[in-house]
Amino acid sequence: MKRLLFRTMLLALLFLFPVPTTAGVDVSISLPPLVVFSAPPAMVVIPETYVYVVPDVDVEIFFYDGWWWRPWEGRWYRSRHYDSGWGYYQRVPSFYSRVPRSWRNDYRERRWGGRPWNHQPIPHQQVERNWSGWKKDRHWEKQQTWGVQGLKPRTQQKQASKAVQPISRENPQRREAAKPQQSRPQSGEVQQRHAQPQQREAPKQSKPRQGKPEKGEEGKQDKKQGERR
């Protein structure tokens, strides 16, 4: 009787206070801490790219193709705003391979690739408004090549390298043109050559045979002999 009462009480407790299980545990990815800005950030464009960066903060915050990007603890996050709304991005963004790891030192020293870099701050509102048109029109190539003195755009560098490369293989048509061609006689010359032997043979046929005068000369000689007689 006591055992039956104990089991009944135990079942009642299980229904009232169910034991939690770990089968449906959701592992969430932590988000990066927010960066507090005292004023809207100014940006610079990294030379030879259309990647913009906030240079005066300790963390890396980029802007590219309409998104704000930042790495944190080996992961990448992006947002439509520079100070909130970060979401996890599953892979490394493609633009990051074109960003040198030493960009921050180059910014501080105002040099890029050993050349003077006269970078100018760009308000983030202008970047968000004009990034697409600037990229389409190659704005920074035309604006003193990103502010780097003596820097040539990559398109010009490729054209210059093609112009400097020597021609290792000659065009076969040029070779044929360079070879001395055997002069072929023209049609008029061929006719003259064929006509020359006929002109040489013609006098042989027209020459009279020696000792046999022609008929006209024989008549004249007979008349002279009759007069003498």
C-alpha positions in Angstrom: 0.0 0.0 0.0 2.8 2.4 0.9 4.7 1.5 -2.3 1.6 2.2 -4.5 1.2 5.6 -2.8 4.9 6.4 -3.3 4.7 5.6 -7.0 1.6 7.7 -7.4 3.3 10.7 -5.8 6.4 10.3 -7.9 4.4 10.2 -11.2 2.5 13.3 -10.1 5.8 15.2 -9.4 7.2 14.2 -12.9 4.1 15.7 -14.6 4.3 18.8 -12.5 8.1 19.4 -12.9 9.4 17.8 -16.1 13.1 17.1 -16.4 14.8 19.4 -19.1 16.6 17.7 -22.0 19.6 18.8 -24.1 18.4 17.4 -27.4 17.2 20.7 -28.8 20.2 22.9 -27.8 20.8 25.7 -30.3 24.5 26.8 -30.7 24.4 30.5 -31.6 27.3 32.5 -33.0 28.2 35.5 -31.0 28.2 38.9 -32.6 31.0 41.4 -32.4 30.8 44.2 -29.9 29.5 47.6 -31.1 32.0 50.3 -31.9 31.1 53.6 -30.4 31.8 56.6 -32.7 31.8 60.1 -31.3 31.1 61.4 -34.8 30.3 59.9 -38.1 33.5 58.3 -39.4 35.5 59.7 -42.3 37.0 57.2 -44.7 39.8 56.7 -47.2 39.9 54.6 -50.4 42.6 52.0 -50.6 44.8 52.7 -53.7 44.3 50.4 -56.7 40.9 49.2 -55.3 37.4 50.5 -54.6 37.5 49.4 -51.0 37.0 52.1 -48.4 38.2 51.8 -44.8 37.7 53.7 -41.5 41.3 54.4 -40.6 41.0 56.1 -37.3 39.6 53.3 -35.2 41.4 50.3 -33.7 39.3 47.7 -35.4 39.1 47.1 -39.1 35.9 48.4 -40.7 35.6 48.3 -44.5 32.9 49.5 -46.9 32.6 47.7 -50.3 29.7 47.2 -52.7 27.1 48.8 -50.5 27.9 46.8 -47.3 30.0 47.5 -44.2 32.4 44.7 -43.3 34.4 43.8 -40.2 36.4 40.8 -39.1 36.2 39.6 -35.5 37.6 36.5 -33.8 38.3 34.7 -37.1 34.8 35.4 -38.6 33.4 38.0 -40.9 30.3 40.1 -40.3 28.5 42.7 -42.5 25.8 45.3 -42.0 24.0 48.1 -43.8 25.2 50.4 -41.0 28.6 51.2 -39.7 27.6 51.1 -36.0 24.9 48.4 -35.7 23.1 45.5 -37.3 26.0 43.2 -37.8 25.3 39.7 -39.1 27.5 36.7 -39.6 29.0 36.1 -43.0 30.0 32.5 -43.8 33.2 33.2 -45.8 35.9 35.7 -46.3 34.7 38.5 -48.7 36.3 38.6 -52.1 37.6 42.1 -51.8 39.8 41.3 -48.8 42.4 39.6 -50.9 43.2 42.9 -52.6 43.7 44.8 -49.3 47.4 44.8 -48.2 48.0 43.8 -44.6 50.2 46.9 -44.2 47.6 49.4 -45.3 47.4 51.0 -41.8 51.2 51.7 -41.7 51.0 53.1 -45.2 48.2 55.3 -44.2 50.2 56.7 -41.2 53.3 57.2 -43.3 51.4 58.7 -46.2 53.2 56.4 -48.6 52.0 53.7 -51.0 54.4 51.4 -52.7 57.3 53.8 -51.9 55.4 56.7 -53.5 53.9 59.7 -51.7 50.2 59.1 -50.9 48.2 62.3 -50.5 45.0 60.6 -49.1 42.0 62.8 -48.3 39.2 61.9 -45.9 35.8 61.1 -47.5 32.6 61.5 -45.5 30.8 58.2 -45.2 27.6 59.7 -46.6 29.3 60.4 -49.9 30.7 56.9 -50.0 27.3 55.3 -49.4 25.7 57.6 -52.0 28.3 57.4 -54.8 30.2 54.2 -54.5 28.4 52.5 -57.4 28.9 55.4 -59.8 32.5 55.9 -58.8 33.3 52.3 -59.5 31.5 52.2 -62.8 33.2 55.4 -64.1 36.6 54.6 -62.7 36.5 57.7 -60.6 39.7 57.2 -58.6 41.9 56.4 -61.6 40.9 59.8 -63.0 41.3 61.6 -59.7 45.2 61.6 -59.7 45.3 57.8 -59.3 44.0 57.6 -55.7 46.2 60.5 -54.6 49.4 58.4 -55.1 52.0 60.4 -57.1 53.4 58.6 -60.2 51.1 55.6 -59.8 49.8 54.1 -63.1 46.5 52.3 -63.2 46.7 48.6 -63.8 45.2 48.9 -67.3 48.0 51.3 -68.3 50.6 49.0 -66.8 49.4 46.1 -68.9 49.4 48.2 -72.0 53.0 49.4 -71.3 54.2 45.8 -70.6 52.8 44.6 -73.9 54.5 47.5 -75.8 57.9 46.7 -74.2 57.9 43.0 -74.9 60.0 42.1 -77.9 58.5 40.2 -80.8 60.1 36.8 -80.4 58.4 35.1 -83.3 58.2 36.8 -86.7 55.1 36.8 -88.7 55.4 34.1 -91.5 54.0 36.6 -93.9 56.8 39.0 -93.1 59.3 36.3 -93.6 57.9 35.5 -97.0 58.0 39.2 -97.9 61.6 39.5 -96.8 62.7 36.6 -99.0 64.1 37.6 -102.4 61.4 36.6 -104.9 62.4 35.3 -108.2 61.4 37.7 -110.9 58.9 36.2 -113.2 58.8 37.5 -116.7 55.7 39.3 -117.7 53.4 38.2 -120.4 54.9 40.8 -122.9 58.5 39.6 -122.2 57.4 36.0 -122.8 56.0 36.9 -126.1 59.1 38.7 -127.1 61.3 35.7 -126.1 59.2 33.4 -128.2 59.2 35.9 -131.1 63.0 36.3 -131.2 63.9 32.9 -132.7 61.3 33.5 -135.4 62.9 36.8 -136.3 66.4 35.2 -136.4 65.3 32.4 -138.7 63.5 34.7 -141.0 66.7 36.1 -142.7 67.9 32.5 -143.4 64.8 31.8 -145.4 65.0 35.1 -147.3 68.7 34.7 -148.3 69.1 33.6 -151.9 71.3 30.6 -152.5 74.7 31.4 -154.0 75.3 30.7 -157.7 71.6 30.6 -158.5 70.3 34.0 -159.4 66.6 34.7 -159.2 64.4 34.7 -162.2 64.5 38.5 -162.7 68.3 38.6 -162.7 68.5 35.8 -165.2 66.4 37.8 -167.7 68.6 40.8 -167.3 71.8 38.8 -167.9 70.3 37.3 -171.2 69.5 40.8 -172.5 73.1 42.0 -171.8 74.6 39.0 -173.6 72.4 39.7 -176.7 73.4 43.3 -176.9 77.1 42.4 -176.8 76.7 40.1 -179.6 
